[in-house]
Amino acid sequence: MCLCPHFCICSYLQPISLLFIPPSNSTTTVTDQEMPLHHFIFSFLTLAFCATSSVAAAAASKEQTLNTQDAEFFNPKLPPRTLSSSKRFEGSSNLVDLRYHMGPVLSSSPINIYLIWYGRWSLSQKLLIKDFITSISPSATPSPSPSVSEWWKTVSLYTDQTGANVSRALVVAKEHSDTRYSHGYHLTRLSVQQVIATAVKVAPFPVDHRNGIYLILTSHDVTVQDFCRAVCGFHYFTFPSMVGYTMPYAWIGNSGKQCPEVCAYPFAVPGYMGGGGPGALLPPNGDVGLDGMISVIAHELAELTTNPLVNAWYAGEDPTAPTEIGDLCEGLYGTGGGGGYIGQVIRDRKGRTYNMNGNKGRKFLVQWIWSPALKACAGPNALD
């Protein structure tokens, strides 16, 4: 297969350069009649080879659709007019080297979520986020398909070295509200851990390093190091020098008034996309910041449970900058997604966009995650 089109063009236009040409300083003139037999045979075979290569290359070019005269050009932010018969190509690649590095996953059941509300949060905002978290676990009255619980099934496919799967049950074990902004209106990655240390002492939260997740959520008026510039959320583990123990935690911020076009896409669209692609979609719960935040929370929970100490499931060789199961599918929400297009999702009668159902009739738009079974991004709203 030709990797460089310029090389292919040169090989077609210059086959004659392979013919025998006598040295320029030679005093002997070689005519066609006087050409030695072995030179003649070499030239004949070379021409035959070039002709065969040209035919094969032309056929290959036809298969690769290099003839742009018959091609249709469409905005890559929009869905293609037709999809292939097999739609399972969203993010799929044999080149993704997602590996297990022998560390633990959160397999104990249930996984306890310790919520820290940093800043001012309304009751309705808290209920929305907690309804999403409780939608993850299977229930006696399951939500209609496609559901958040079905989405988490993919996360539960990941195992540790003993074969134990990530737990399918998550519960909100305890909550703490820090309405006094005890560590200020701006947090660094280290002061986020200090927020956890305060909650452990004041709440008091138990030290639950085996099956606990400490989830810090900052309100719209709190700035955090690298927020909106490089991250919308992150997860790591606490340092004993900061908190006293090593415990997995995640932070997610409300981007509603800071950078919704960055962290709440596609409910807000960057200015540079104004001339093409889909406009901002209506959030399923009417809150751009919170609805965008839900998908980031899902992203971090999926990665935190499969890579809590940054030594379990990830791609790449650098554990300080791992590519995890949420990173591989960032921006994909439905079948056919990729290239800036979120994929095929659902729109209700009021025009609100979602792809999963949750408890209490809630609807959410949640990104897909990498499936170890399919070796592709997967979600419960897939069309195949």
N, C-alpha and C positions, 0 to 999 in steps of 0.2 A: 504494500500500500504506500502511496506517495504521501509523505508528511508535509512537504513544502511545495505549494503549487508552482512557485517560480522554478524549482528544479524540474518539475514535470514539463513545463513549457520549454525550457532549454533543451531537454532531452528530445522533444519532438522536432525542434527547429534545426538542430545541429547534428543529425546522425552522420552527415558526410564527413565530419571532422575525424571520424574513426578510420577513414580510408588511408591507404598508404600514400605518403607524400615524401619524396626523396629529400635529403638534406639540401638546404639552400646553397651550400658551398660545393655541391657535387657538380662535376663537369659532365656527368653522364645524363643524357636526356632519355627518360623512360617513357615511351609511348604506350598506348593501349595494346598495340600488337606485341610490343617487346616486354610487357610486364611479366615477370616470372610467375610460374604456375602457382606457387604457394601464396604469393601476394594476391593473385586473382581469386583463389579459393577463400582467402581471408576476407577480401572485400565483399565477395558474394554472400558469405555467411553473415557478415556484419549487417549488410543491407537487409537480408531476410530477418535477422533478429530485430532490427529497428522497426521494420514493417509490422512484425508480430507484436512488438511492444506497443506500437502506436495504436493498433487495433484494440489491444487489451486495455490500454489506458483510456481510449475513447469510450469503451464499454463501461469501465469503472467510473468515468466521469459522469456517464448517464445515470448510473446507479446512485451516485452521490448527489445528484441534482445540482450540478454545477452550472447548468444552463439557466442563467437568471432571467431570460426572456419569458420563461413559462412560470416563474416563481411568483407567489403572492407575498407581499410585504405587509406585516401587521405590527401594531404596537405591542412589544413584548410584555407590557403591563396588562394587556387585555388577553382573554382566553383565545386560543386558536379556533378557527371556524370548525374544524373537525379534530377529533381526538383519535389516537391510534386505537386499534381493537383491544390492545392491552394497555390499560391506563396506569398500571403500577410502575411508574417511572419517576415519581416525585422524589427527587433527591437520591434515587437508587444508584449505586455504583459499586463495582467490584474493587475499586481502589480505596474505599473507606476501610481503614485498618483499625476498627474498634476492637480493643483487646481487654481482657481481664488481667489485672495486675496483682491478684491474690489478696487484696484488701477486703474488709467487711462491707456488706450491704445491710440495710435496715430490714432485717427479716423477722424480728420479734413482733408479735401481734398483741394489741394494736400499736401503731406508731403514734406516740403522744405529741401533739402540737401544742407548744407553749407560745401563746400570742402576746406580743408586746406592742401595744398601740402607742406609738411615740408621737406626741402632738395632740391636736384636737380632731376627734373623729365623731361624726354624728352616729346615732343609733342605727339609722338605715344603712350607712356605709359599712358598719361592723356586721350587720346581719347579712348583707350581700356576700361579703368575703367568707363569713362562716358557713353560709349555705353552700358555697362552692366547695369548701374543704370537706364538709360532711357528705357532699354528693359523690365523693371519691369512693367511699366504702359501699359494698353491696348492702342492700336493704331488703326488708321483707316486702316492701312495695316499690319495686325498681322503677326508675324513671324511664320514660319512653326512649326507644332507640332512635338516633344515636345518643348515647349518654356519657356523662363524665366517668361513671364507673366502668363502662366499656373501654374508654380511653386509657384508664389506669391499668387495665389488663395487660397492655403492652409493657408497662413499667414492671409489672410483677413477673414478667418472663425472665428478668435478670436474676442471677443466682450468685452465691458465694462459692468458695472452694469445697464446702460440704454439700452443695446442691440445694441449699435453702434459698427459697425465692424471696424477693422483696414482698413485704406484707401487703395485702390488699385492703387492710383496715386502717383508717386514720381517724383519730378523734381529737377534738379540741379539749385538751386536758385541763388547761388553766389559762387565765388571761390577766394581763396587767396593763393599766392605763397610766402613761407618764404624761399627764396634761400640763405639767410645769416645765417641760423641756429641760429636764435636770442636767443635761449635758449640752445645752445651748441649741441655737437654731441651725447650726452647721455641724455636721458630724464627719469625722474621718473614718477610715476603715478600722483604726484602732479604737476610736471612741464608740463605735458601734458595739464593740465587745464590752466596753465599760457600761453601756446601756444594759447589756445582758447581766453583767455583774451586779448592777443595782437592782434589777428585777429578782435575781436569785436571793438577794438579801432582804429586800423590802416586801416582795409579793406575799410570802416568799415562794419562789419556784423551787421544786426539788432538783437535785443534781441527777439528771436522767441521761447519762451518756450512752446507754445501751439502745434504747428505743425512743429517745426523745429528739425533737427538732425545735429549736428556738427560733421563732419567726418574728423578726423585727419589721414593722410596717411604719413608715414615716409619712406624716400628713403633707399636704400640698405646700405648706409654708416652710418646710425643712429642706435645706440643701445638704447634699452628701457628696463627699469626695468622688469625682469622676461621674457623678450622676448627670445624665443628659449628654455628656460629652463622649463617654466611652462605655457606660453601663446603664442599664435600667434596673438591675438587681444583681446580686451576687451571693454565693454561698461559700463557706469555708468552715473551719473549726476553731474553737476558742483556744487561746494560749493559757496554760496554767498560771503564768505570771500575771495575766489580766483578770481571769475569772476564777482561777483556782483549780480548774478542771479542763480537760479536753472534751468539748461537746460540739456536735455539728449545729450550724446555724445558717440562716439565710436572711438577707435584707432585701426589701423591695420598697420603692418610693412611689408616691402618688404624683404622676407627671402632669396632672390636669391643668395646672397653671404655670408649669415650668417648661415642658417640652413635649406636649402631646403628640406632635408630628413625628417625634423620635421614638417615644416609648409607648404610645397608644395607637400606633398605626395598625390597622387601616381606618380607625375612627377619626383620625386627623391626618392630613396629607401634607408633606413638605411643599414649600413654595415652588421648588424646582420641578415638581411633578404636576403643577397646575395646568400645563399645556397638553397633557396627555395622560392616558390611563384612567382608572376609576376615580371618581370623586370620593370624598370622605363618606364612609358607610355609617349608617345609624347604629349606635351601640344598643345591644339587646336590653340593657337595664337603664338606659337614659343618662348614663354618667360616663363621659369620655375617659376621664382619669381612672375611675374605678374599673370600668370594663376593660380598659387596656391593662390595668394592673393585674386582673385575674389571670390573663395569659402568662404574664411574667411570673406570677406566683406558681402557676402550674409548671412552667419551665424549671424553676429553681427546685421545686419539690421533687420533680422527676430526677433531676441530677443529684440532688442531695441524698436521696434514698439509694441511688445506685453507685454513688461515689462519695460517701460521707467524709472520709478522711483523705480524699484525693489520691487514693492508691488502689482503686477498684476498677470501674469501667470507664475508659476514656480512650480516645485516639490520639496519636502523636507520642513523641518521646519525652516531652517536657512536662512533668507533673505540675510545674508552676503556671503553665498556660495550657491546660488540657482542653481538648475538643470533646464535649460530652454529648449525651444522647439528645439533649434539647438543642444544642448548638448546631448539630447536623441538619436540623429541620426548621431552623428559625425562619419565620415568614411564610410557612406553608400551613394552610388551614383546610385544604380540600383537594380532591382529585384534579390532576392536571396542573397543579401549582408549580411555580418555578419561574425564574427570570423576571422577578418582580410581580408576578401574578399570584395572588393568594390561593387560588384554586376555587373549585365550585363549592359554595356554601349555601345556606338556607336563608330565605327572607320571608318574614311573616307578613300578615296583612297590613301591618302598620309600617312596613318597610324596614324593620329592624333586622339586623344581620346576626346570625349565629350558626354554630355547627354542632352544638351538643346541648342536651337537656340535663337539668339538674333537679335537685329536690325542690319541693314546694312550687313546682311549675316554673322554676327559674330556667333561663336560657343563657348560654355562654358561648363566646368565640374563643377557642383555645387552640394553640398551635399543635401540630402533630409532633411526634417523637420517633426516634429511630427504633425500628423493630429488629431484634437480633435474629428472629426467625425469617423475616422477609428480606433482610438486608436492604431495607428501604424505609422511608418515612411512612408512618401509618397513623390512621385515625379511624374512629368508629363511623364516620360519615363517608368513608370511601365508597365509590360507585362500583368497584369490582372486588 
